Amino acid sequence: MYNMKQPKFNISDKVYHITPESEQGTVLEATYSLLYNRWLYRVTFGLRDNDYDYYEHELSETIKFKK
């Protein structure tokens, strides 16, 4: 039996990309890869923007500011 990791984020969670001063996004979808043993999240940053796919390490629950 395979032990799948629990997702860090859920659908509709508010997230930020790890780049400084990122806009707030919303998780639309979460997909797990058995091959890579990681979650991929589809995130939107607004109605006028495209959706983007990010791995867990590329997202944060808090905004990062430039120093």
Buried (B, 14 or more C-beta within 10 A) or exposed (E): EEEEEEBBBEEEBEBBBEEEEBEEBBBEEBEEEEEEEBBBBBBBBEEEEEEBEBEBEBBBEEBEEEE
